Amino acid sequence: MKDSVAWYNKHASAVTPKYESVNPDSLHDWMTDLLPEPPALVLDVGSGTGRDAAWFASKGFDVFAVEPSRAMREIACRLHPSASVCWMNDSLPELDSTYRKGVSFDMILVNAVWMHLPPGQRQRAFRKLVNLLKPGGIVVISLRIGPTDADREMYPIDGNEIPSLARNHGTIVQRETSRSDLLGRESVHWTNYALRLPDDGTDALPLLRHVILNDSKSSTYKLGLLRSVCRIADGAAGLTRRLDDDWVSVPLGLVALTWLRLYKPLLDNDFPQSPQNLKGGLRLGFAGSAFEKLAAFSNLDLRVGMRVGGSSVGSLHHALRDVAKTIQKMPAKHMTFPDGTPILQVRPTGSGLHAPNTLVLDEDYLRSFGEMRVPWRIWQSLQRFTVWVEPALVEEWIRLMQRYGKRQDRVLPKDRLAAAMTWADPTRDVGLARQRAGQLLGSRKLYCVWSGKALSRNSLNMDHCFPWSAWPCSDLWNLMPTNHIVNMREKKAQLPSAHLMVAARDRIMSWWEAAYGSSDPAIHERFVIEATSSLPGIEQPSSTDLDKLFGGALAQRARLRNDQKIPEWTGDKYL
């Protein structure tokens, strides 16, 4: 599509009046009854002047508008400024930047784009689009039928292509319509398709149910592995990588670290994890001498961003290595599709054999053990349906431990097992952020990020930008200095609207730079590690690359609004 992008960069100003003259209400009247209920997430692929993205935003949707032409994006931002639209430089067939956001969409619009794709790239492009849909989501494709334009890199359209691609990728044609060209070109007409992804388009959920409830288990290992991946999908997706259309790469060290967090309180309480596991780690492959040396560690200590020194380095490193080996040889090997192929593919490396001199649990270190490849649809289901999947995992795990205990003539009360199974969420700790705010107040003015009011030591309050009650995260980037009245009486446990966040952008980024900038390397390192771990689509940013971090925060806000339906705070009087 390089030639077409170059053409639009050159002719953007000339074509804009034509595109903007088309009324989107008239253009999309054939499918307005298919629109999801707002709030919902919409992806506009090839958004051009932003006409359609703005139309969706006006109806209450959060929109990711993808446009590879820089000139067209600049015009779109100028003509249709909206806090509900995230403008992105991306294109089919890859959509790499979109995938890195880790977002799934209720509706995808591909209007007047398909003719720019070479026929050899269209199958991959279609698969990419379907993989970005939520279960029950719709992709709308409008095809330009008529003479091609070589200057704009256009290719012929086959009328049977979209229905064929739909059949091959588990979607159904819900509607097909034709219409004349609204720009009055007699040689051009349009064919429109609305394609629905039924259920979740795969056997992901039935497969998960089978592994949890029916698959044979000689230990709790399969449940432990599945819950580890579930926890990562829910809370540390920023450390994962999208490999291609079908796989997500998870650092093997992160899986091992999460495994340790899950199993440590169970073994500390001598709860059996297999019929032969009589006490503590006895007869458990990962619970050797290195695991025993972690007695001083709380499972709360085993978190991303943790820094370890002294003799503990070797103990933790070797414990992670032992867990990684156990995962590879046991549950990952025996958790399979019906044809015997492993569901979760482990690819270890040799670099995890020796302990480093110093240890920081960041992505580079956790990936040094290798990777685990998770099928995209499994990953997507775990991200979306954690609220169902994890309780089922916990319930089955408790049942297995009680069964193993009965064989050993032990009565294991369910309430004690459930308490040990409770995931240790981060503590609600705002101490460091408050300390940095207090230090800044001694040397400069500090402002409430939402109201813009100057703060004093008496009025200062630390706010979780995304409310703790819905998303327990005390990462430094999520803690904002606010006026205590604004925070406690107005915002409370609500999600800031996209408009409010964009309005507060400069104050938020100034706070990040002042509080967590490179003046203190340890604080800056923690800030970066936490942001790259928990925010979607964020690669390691430099100390001055805060705009990418803010973009990741906006994407996470959209995910929380749409997935958890958190009430919004518009903060209208501060806009």
C-alpha positions as MATLAB code, in Angstrom:
seq = 'MKDSVAWYNKHASAVTPKYESVNPDSLHDWMTDLLPEPPALVLDVGSGTGRDAAWFASKGFDVFAVEPSRAMREIACRLHPSASVCWMNDSLPELDSTYRKGVSFDMILVNAVWMHLPPGQRQRAFRKLVNLLKPGGIVVISLRIGPTDADREMYPIDGNEIPSLARNHGTIVQRETSRSDLLGRESVHWTNYALRLPDDGTDALPLLRHVILNDSKSSTYKLGLLRSVCRIADGAAGLTRRLDDDWVSVPLGLVALTWLRLYKPLLDNDFPQSPQNLKGGLRLGFAGSAFEKLAAFSNLDLRVGMRVGGSSVGSLHHALRDVAKTIQKMPAKHMTFPDGTPILQVRPTGSGLHAPNTLVLDEDYLRSFGEMRVPWRIWQSLQRFTVWVEPALVEEWIRLMQRYGKRQDRVLPKDRLAAAMTWADPTRDVGLARQRAGQLLGSRKLYCVWSGKALSRNSLNMDHCFPWSAWPCSDLWNLMPTNHIVNMREKKAQLPSAHLMVAARDRIMSWWEAAYGSSDPAIHERFVIEATSSLPGIEQPSSTDLDKLFGGALAQRARLRNDQKIPEWTGDKYL';
ca = [
       0.000    0.000    0.000;
       3.019    2.328   -0.092;
       2.036    3.900   -3.412;
      -1.497    4.652   -2.237;
      -0.191    6.187    1.012;
       2.185    8.392   -0.978;
      -0.704    9.479   -3.226;
      -2.905   10.458   -0.272;
      -0.019   12.332    1.356;
       0.351   14.363   -1.863;
      -3.357   14.946   -2.571;
      -4.821   15.117    0.954;
      -5.911   18.745    0.709;
      -7.530   18.192   -2.675;
      -9.633   15.155   -1.704;
     -10.685   16.354    1.741;
     -13.604   18.563    0.608;
     -15.044   15.658   -1.419;
     -14.829   13.157    1.441;
     -16.173   15.623    3.999;
     -19.123   16.490    1.732;
     -20.583   13.007    2.247;
     -23.051   12.858    5.135;
     -22.117    9.842    7.318;
     -25.753    9.448    8.405;
     -26.657    8.792    4.775;
     -23.550    6.744    4.070;
     -24.119    4.356    6.993;
     -27.922    4.247    7.116;
     -27.847    0.649    5.879;
     -26.200   -0.589    9.068;
     -27.115    1.812   11.883;
     -29.465   -0.758   13.426;
     -26.457   -3.100   13.767;
     -24.418   -0.665   15.854;
     -23.525   -1.924   19.349;
     -24.849   -0.137   22.401;
     -22.491    2.579   23.624;
     -20.123    2.570   25.302;
     -18.387    0.262   22.881;
     -15.047    0.158   21.093;
     -14.884    0.897   17.367;
     -11.894    0.488   15.058;
     -11.940    2.632   11.901;
      -9.355    1.202    9.500;
      -8.326    3.709    6.842;
     -10.001    6.606    8.621;
      -8.950    9.232    6.082;
     -10.219   12.698    7.033;
     -11.768   11.345   10.244;
     -15.357   11.835    9.077;
     -16.540    8.367   10.121;
     -14.468    8.254   13.309;
     -16.031   11.528   14.433;
     -19.487   10.173   13.570;
     -18.949    7.124   15.799;
     -17.541    9.316   18.593;
     -20.628   11.560   18.430;
     -22.747    8.497   19.191;
     -20.865    7.759   22.411;
     -18.286    5.235   21.168;
     -14.547    5.144   21.899;
     -12.798    5.029   18.535;
      -9.357    3.900   17.413;
      -8.840    5.589   14.029;
      -6.108    3.983   11.916;
      -4.683    5.936    8.972;
      -1.248    5.387    7.361;
      -1.156    8.752    5.546;
       0.447   11.389    7.748;
      -1.185   14.235    5.810;
      -4.650   12.699    6.173;
      -4.144   12.129    9.913;
      -3.129   15.749   10.413;
      -6.246   16.933    8.581;
      -8.417   14.528   10.598;
      -7.034   15.793   13.903;
      -7.650   19.378   12.831;
     -11.167   18.866   11.447;
     -12.459   16.450   14.088;
     -10.717   16.997   17.447;
     -12.211   14.524   19.905;
     -11.013   13.023   23.143;
     -12.954    9.869   22.231;
     -10.817    9.220   19.132;
      -7.323    7.748   19.337;
      -5.559    8.609   16.048;
      -2.999    5.986   15.024;
      -0.415    5.468   12.282;
      -1.102    1.911   11.171;
      -2.318   -0.047    8.150;
      -3.464   -3.378    6.808;
      -2.467   -6.140    6.479;
      -0.209   -5.917    9.564;
      -2.049   -3.558   11.961;
       0.938   -4.048   14.271;
       0.408   -0.907   16.375;
      -3.259   -1.770   16.831;
      -2.437   -5.287   18.001;
       0.109   -3.972   20.488;
      -2.665   -2.014   22.193;
      -4.155   -5.349   23.311;
      -7.688   -4.104   22.615;
     -10.610   -6.026   21.095;
     -13.413   -4.224   19.313;
     -17.192   -4.374   19.183;
     -17.208   -3.011   15.625;
     -14.591   -2.578   12.909;
     -15.177   -0.320    9.901;
     -13.177   -0.862    6.696;
     -14.607    1.750    4.337;
     -13.092    2.301    0.861;
      -9.861    0.505    1.807;
     -10.084   -3.024    0.407;
      -9.278   -2.004   -3.188;
      -5.871   -0.712   -2.030;
      -4.842   -4.170   -0.761;
      -3.091   -6.516   -3.222;
      -5.161   -9.721   -3.576;
      -2.309  -11.769   -2.087;
      -2.533   -9.819    1.184;
      -6.290   -9.905    1.646;
      -6.638  -13.269    3.387;
      -4.110  -12.247    6.031;
      -5.743   -8.841    6.381;
      -9.148  -10.454    6.905;
      -7.775  -12.816    9.547;
      -6.216   -9.847   11.352;
      -9.540   -8.039   11.406;
     -11.478  -11.046   12.701;
      -8.891  -11.635   15.447;
      -9.473   -8.083   16.690;
     -13.225   -8.615   17.112;
     -14.950   -9.356   20.386;
     -17.338  -12.322   20.448;
     -20.505  -11.175   18.718;
     -18.670   -8.229   17.166;
     -19.205   -6.908   13.642;
     -16.778   -5.973   10.892;
     -18.240   -3.699    8.219;
     -16.509   -3.684    4.818;
     -17.504   -1.327    2.004;
     -16.134   -2.304   -1.404;
     -15.602    0.127   -4.252;
     -16.783   -1.479   -7.488;
     -15.587    0.275  -10.616;
     -12.535    1.213  -12.681;
      -9.213    1.110  -10.835;
      -6.753    3.971  -10.527;
      -3.107    2.937  -10.935;
      -1.827    6.153   -9.364;
      -3.669    5.302   -6.145;
      -2.552    1.641   -6.237;
      -5.996    0.104   -6.692;
      -6.691   -3.552   -7.455;
      -9.804   -5.248   -8.853;
     -12.507   -6.444   -6.490;
     -13.941   -9.972   -6.707;
     -17.589   -9.972   -5.634;
     -17.313  -13.477   -4.137;
     -14.175  -12.741   -2.109;
     -15.669  -11.393    1.138;
     -18.328  -14.149    1.573;
     -15.614  -16.750    0.927;
     -13.245  -15.198    3.457;
     -16.109  -14.994    5.962;
     -16.858  -18.727    5.635;
     -13.181  -19.636    6.037;
     -12.717  -17.531    9.183;
     -15.783  -18.426   11.241;
     -17.843  -15.309   10.551;
     -21.290  -15.032    9.010;
     -22.579  -12.517    6.480;
     -25.326  -10.795    8.424;
     -26.130   -8.245    5.752;
     -25.138   -7.421    2.169;
     -26.307   -4.276    0.360;
     -25.424   -2.285   -2.766;
     -25.720    1.421   -3.428;
     -24.753    4.087   -5.914;
     -21.821    6.416   -5.316;
     -22.702    9.396   -3.088;
     -20.139   11.540   -4.914;
     -22.131   11.144   -8.135;
     -19.628    9.011  -10.075;
     -21.702    6.936  -12.500;
     -18.922    4.393  -13.089;
     -18.571    3.620   -9.373;
     -20.931    1.810   -7.040;
     -20.499    0.167   -3.640;
     -21.165   -3.236   -2.087;
     -21.422   -3.282    1.708;
     -21.001   -6.276    4.003;
     -21.710   -6.616    7.722;
     -20.004   -9.745    9.072;
     -20.757  -11.096   12.540;
     -18.397  -13.182   14.683;
     -20.731  -15.656   16.442;
     -20.021  -16.611   20.065;
     -16.239  -16.212   20.248;
     -15.612  -17.724   16.827;
     -13.558  -20.614   18.182;
     -13.671  -23.479   20.653;
     -11.627  -21.445   23.150;
     -14.205  -21.391   25.956;
     -15.260  -25.070   25.586;
     -11.571  -26.004   25.548;
     -10.937  -24.042   28.744;
     -13.950  -25.658   30.379;
     -12.629  -29.086   29.409;
      -9.167  -28.433   30.862;
     -10.632  -27.017   34.071;
     -13.418  -29.504   34.752;
     -12.880  -32.703   32.765;
      -9.249  -33.151   31.766;
      -7.466  -35.871   33.752;
      -5.165  -34.493   36.459;
      -2.576  -36.282   38.579;
      -1.735  -32.974   40.280;
      -2.912  -29.368   40.367;
      -0.261  -28.382   37.797;
      -2.614  -27.863   34.833;
      -4.816  -25.625   36.934;
      -1.747  -23.800   38.255;
      -0.451  -23.137   34.752;
      -3.811  -22.038   33.407;
      -4.408  -19.718   36.366;
      -0.889  -18.277   35.976;
      -1.592  -17.375   32.352;
      -5.011  -16.060   33.382;
      -3.456  -13.723   35.962;
      -0.916  -12.474   33.414;
      -3.613  -11.839   30.818;
      -5.578   -9.835   33.375;
      -2.824   -7.821   35.033;
       0.513   -7.964   33.180;
      -0.395   -8.029   29.497;
       2.050   -5.196   28.874;
       4.931   -7.672   29.119;
       3.580   -9.871   26.331;
       4.186   -9.661   22.594;
       1.886  -10.375   19.692;
       3.867  -12.651   17.361;
       1.514  -12.961   14.395;
      -2.128  -13.579   13.673;
      -2.365  -16.627   15.901;
       0.044  -16.415   18.863;
       0.945  -14.286   21.879;
       4.420  -14.589   23.402;
       4.565  -14.513   27.225;
       7.944  -14.387   29.022;
       8.512  -17.843   30.504;
      10.046  -16.229   33.588;
       6.818  -14.272   34.129;
       4.793  -17.490   34.015;
       7.205  -19.030   36.544;
       7.046  -15.960   38.784;
       3.235  -16.001   38.771;
       3.296  -19.752   39.477;
       5.468  -19.112   42.556;
       3.037  -16.445   43.788;
       0.161  -18.896   43.484;
       1.812  -21.957   44.998;
       3.866  -20.443   47.835;
       0.971  -19.801   50.278;
      -0.427  -23.262   49.520;
       2.842  -25.032   50.298;
       3.513  -22.773   53.295;
       0.240  -24.195   54.686;
       1.112  -27.797   53.691;
      -1.887  -28.124   51.387;
      -1.281  -31.147   49.109;
      -0.895  -30.548   45.359;
      -0.829  -34.220   44.357;
      -1.702  -37.544   46.036;
       2.004  -38.072   46.810;
       2.624  -34.548   48.120;
       2.632  -35.375   51.839;
       4.174  -32.240   53.315;
       5.357  -28.895   51.935;
       7.155  -29.385   48.665;
       7.832  -33.092   49.076;
       7.544  -34.862   45.698;
       6.797  -31.669   43.794;
       9.230  -31.125   40.951;
       9.631  -27.369   41.396;
       9.781  -27.259   45.203;
      13.435  -28.165   45.774;
      16.176  -26.536   47.793;
      15.947  -23.220   45.928;
      12.231  -22.961   46.721;
      12.899  -23.769   50.389;
      15.380  -20.875   50.580;
      12.581  -18.470   49.664;
      11.042  -18.917   53.117;
      11.818  -15.293   53.960;
       9.935  -14.100   50.878;
       6.247  -13.330   51.022;
       4.250  -14.162   47.943;
       3.563  -10.394   47.896;
       7.287   -9.845   47.282;
       7.204  -11.876   44.082;
       6.117   -9.123   41.737;
       7.233   -7.495   38.517;
       9.714   -4.697   39.172;
      11.123   -6.293   42.330;
      14.866   -5.740   42.882;
      16.808   -8.513   44.649;
      20.311   -8.431   46.064;
      22.749  -10.531   48.071;
      22.321  -14.267   48.559;
      18.631  -14.077   47.623;
      19.561  -13.565   43.958;
      20.656  -17.152   43.459;
      17.736  -18.633   45.406;
      15.072  -16.764   43.465;
      16.760  -17.295   40.107;
      17.098  -21.042   40.595;
      13.557  -21.316   41.954;
      12.257  -19.647   38.793;
      14.420  -21.941   36.674;
      13.055  -25.039   38.462;
       9.473  -23.870   37.979;
      10.087  -23.197   34.284;
      11.445  -26.720   33.823;
       8.482  -28.230   35.688;
       6.011  -26.278   33.558;
       7.700  -27.437   30.364;
       7.900  -31.118   31.326;
       4.520  -31.489   32.994;
       1.416  -29.336   32.480;
       2.440  -27.633   29.222;
       3.302  -31.016   27.717;
       0.085  -32.750   28.771;
      -2.418  -29.896   28.259;
      -3.305  -30.561   24.626;
      -5.785  -30.015   21.839;
      -7.807  -33.079   20.762;
      -5.103  -33.923   18.186;
      -2.419  -34.089   20.911;
      -0.758  -30.751   20.059;
       0.203  -28.743   23.173;
      -2.082  -25.782   23.759;
       0.657  -23.737   25.437;
       3.977  -24.062   23.643;
       7.107  -23.598   25.787;
      10.327  -22.468   24.116;
      13.100  -22.285   26.727;
      16.504  -20.671   26.281;
      19.837  -21.630   27.779;
      20.523  -18.189   29.214;
      18.454  -18.858   32.324;
      20.914  -21.465   33.619;
      23.141  -19.102   35.582;
      22.109  -16.517   38.148;
      23.006  -12.879   37.386;
      24.972  -10.789   39.854;
      22.030   -8.470   40.389;
      18.398   -9.175   39.658;
      15.510   -6.939   38.607;
      12.287   -8.684   37.681;
      11.765   -6.769   34.447;
      10.838   -7.997   30.980;
      14.416   -8.585   29.797;
      15.190  -10.800   32.758;
      11.885  -12.681   32.716;
      12.228  -13.310   28.983;
      15.778  -14.659   29.448;
      14.201  -18.002   30.493;
      12.424  -18.287   27.145;
       8.823  -17.811   26.115;
       5.439  -19.469   26.301;
       3.299  -19.148   23.190;
      -0.420  -18.841   23.862;
      -2.981  -19.168   21.037;
      -4.528  -15.771   20.394;
      -8.096  -16.944   20.893;
      -7.218  -18.595   24.213;
      -5.459  -15.407   25.291;
      -8.385  -13.277   24.187;
     -10.850  -15.447   26.104;
      -8.727  -15.310   29.262;
      -8.500  -11.519   29.052;
     -12.209  -11.079   28.507;
     -13.693  -13.813   30.675;
     -11.374  -13.809   33.712;
     -14.431  -13.070   35.826;
     -15.747  -16.546   34.866;
     -12.568  -18.513   34.211;
     -10.689  -17.782   37.438;
     -13.479  -18.683   39.898;
     -13.933  -21.980   38.033;
     -10.176  -22.647   38.280;
     -10.111  -21.861   41.997;
     -13.147  -24.022   42.743;
     -11.696  -27.026   40.904;
      -8.285  -26.523   42.537;
      -9.900  -26.528   45.993;
     -11.825  -29.681   45.109;
      -8.611  -31.450   44.053;
      -6.759  -30.459   47.231;
      -9.636  -31.739   49.375;
      -9.613  -35.007   47.419;
      -5.854  -35.408   47.893;
      -6.250  -34.568   51.590;
      -8.952  -37.205   52.003;
      -6.582  -39.849   50.610;
      -4.111  -38.806   53.306;
      -6.799  -38.868   56.030;
      -6.696  -35.095   56.331;
      -9.684  -32.790   56.560;
      -8.985  -29.535   54.729;
     -11.602  -26.854   55.465;
     -12.720  -25.078   52.351;
     -12.464  -21.612   53.924;
      -8.766  -22.146   54.726;
      -8.059  -23.382   51.215;
      -9.967  -20.478   49.691;
      -8.039  -17.965   51.800;
      -4.712  -19.389   50.614;
      -5.970  -19.346   47.030;
      -6.845  -15.640   47.129;
      -4.762  -13.757   44.614;
      -2.538  -11.247   46.363;
      -3.416   -7.987   44.662;
      -0.982   -5.102   45.063;
      -1.354   -3.169   48.279;
      -3.040    0.197   48.129;
       0.229    2.011   48.712;
       0.535    5.652   47.699;
       3.477    6.357   50.029;
       6.205    6.990   47.447;
       3.961    9.111   45.220;
       2.855   11.204   48.216;
       6.478   11.574   49.329;
       7.492   12.836   45.883;
       4.552   15.266   45.854;
       5.563   16.600   49.266;
       9.145   17.095   48.119;
       7.993   18.957   45.031;
       5.738   21.236   47.106;
       8.842   22.368   48.971;
      10.489   23.703   45.825;
       7.792   24.505   43.254;
       4.062   24.798   42.642;
       2.087   21.587   42.251;
      -1.368   21.446   40.669;
      -4.381   19.147   40.887;
      -4.300   17.208   37.623;
      -8.104   17.391   37.261;
      -9.036   20.910   38.360;
      -5.758   22.741   37.759;
      -5.964   24.197   41.285;
      -2.698   24.879   43.086;
      -2.110   22.358   45.877;
      -0.859   22.796   49.422;
       0.179   20.197   51.958;
      -3.291   20.461   53.518;
      -5.228   20.103   50.254;
      -3.024   17.405   48.651;
      -4.604   14.003   48.035;
      -3.227   11.116   45.943;
      -5.804    9.774   43.513;
      -5.833    6.466   41.675;
      -6.508    7.744   38.156;
      -8.274    4.459   37.362;
     -10.227    3.609   40.519;
      -8.769    1.012   42.835;
     -12.146   -0.580   43.489;
     -12.400   -1.625   39.834;
      -8.749   -2.118   38.919;
      -6.368   -2.526   41.893;
      -3.225   -0.818   40.617;
      -0.934    1.390   42.680;
       1.676    1.736   39.939;
       3.362    5.118   40.103;
       1.951    6.252   36.752;
      -1.615    5.661   38.059;
      -1.217    7.900   41.140;
      -2.105   11.555   40.571;
      -1.857   14.614   42.847;
      -5.340   16.024   43.337;
      -7.252   18.401   45.543;
      -8.803   16.306   48.327;
     -12.263   17.824   47.802;
     -12.127   17.112   44.063;
     -10.997   13.553   44.700;
     -13.217   12.602   47.650;
     -16.433   14.456   46.787;
     -16.438   14.664   42.991;
     -14.338   12.025   41.237;
     -14.594    9.340   43.924;
     -14.444    5.766   42.508;
     -15.172    6.818   38.946;
     -13.232    6.586   35.706;
     -12.114    9.914   34.212;
     -13.701   10.518   30.828;
     -11.531   10.614   27.728;
     -12.291   14.341   27.357;
     -11.153   15.030   30.914;
      -7.945   13.015   30.534;
      -7.029   14.817   27.324;
      -7.744   18.161   28.981;
      -5.478   17.144   31.895;
      -2.744   15.720   29.639;
      -0.161   18.473   30.186;
      -0.620   18.443   33.968;
      -0.410   14.644   34.112;
       2.742   14.491   32.013;
       4.344   17.353   33.973;
       3.676   15.404   37.178;
       5.187   12.226   35.751;
       8.294   14.073   34.605;
       8.780   15.989   37.845;
       8.025   13.108   40.213;
       9.507   10.128   38.401;
      11.991   11.585   35.924;
      15.587   10.482   35.574;
      16.861   12.525   38.561;
      16.430    9.417   40.738;
      17.384    6.362   38.618;
      15.762    3.832   40.985;
      12.394    5.626   41.015;
      12.546    6.199   37.272;
      13.323    2.511   36.675;
      10.344    1.436   38.794;
       8.082    3.908   36.982;
       9.115    2.561   33.563;
       8.869   -1.124   34.546;
       5.411   -0.692   36.049;
       4.127    1.244   33.033;
       5.444   -1.249   30.474;
       4.015   -4.127   32.502;
       0.466   -2.910   33.006;
      -0.300   -0.594   30.076;
      -1.149   -2.003   26.644;
       1.090   -1.379   23.657;
       3.866    0.385   25.602;
       7.418   -0.471   24.674;
      10.283    0.664   26.915;
       9.905    4.472   26.834;
      12.744    6.879   27.446;
      12.454    9.447   30.201;
      11.138   11.982   27.680;
       8.819    9.655   25.762;
       5.821   10.191   28.010;
       3.392   10.747   25.147;
       3.472    7.000   24.394;
       2.762    6.267   28.034;
      -0.172    8.684   28.008;
      -1.488    6.992   24.864;
      -1.278    3.637   26.637;
      -3.181    5.077   29.598;
      -5.940    6.318   27.282;
      -6.159    2.865   25.667;
      -6.400    1.236   29.115;
      -9.122    3.718   30.085;
     -11.114    2.652   27.021;
     -10.657   -1.019   27.895;
     -11.838   -0.512   31.474;
     -14.821    1.542   30.374;
     -15.948   -1.026   27.850;
     -15.018   -4.278   29.598;
     -15.991   -3.388   33.172;
     -18.570   -0.640   32.562;
     -17.002    1.554   35.260;
     -19.048    4.737   35.857;
     -17.446    7.795   34.275;
     -16.667   11.170   35.800;
     -16.873   13.892   33.187;
     -15.549   16.713   35.362;
     -17.419   19.123   33.077;
     -16.700   22.223   35.131;
     -12.946   21.655   34.694;
     -13.039   21.337   30.890;
];
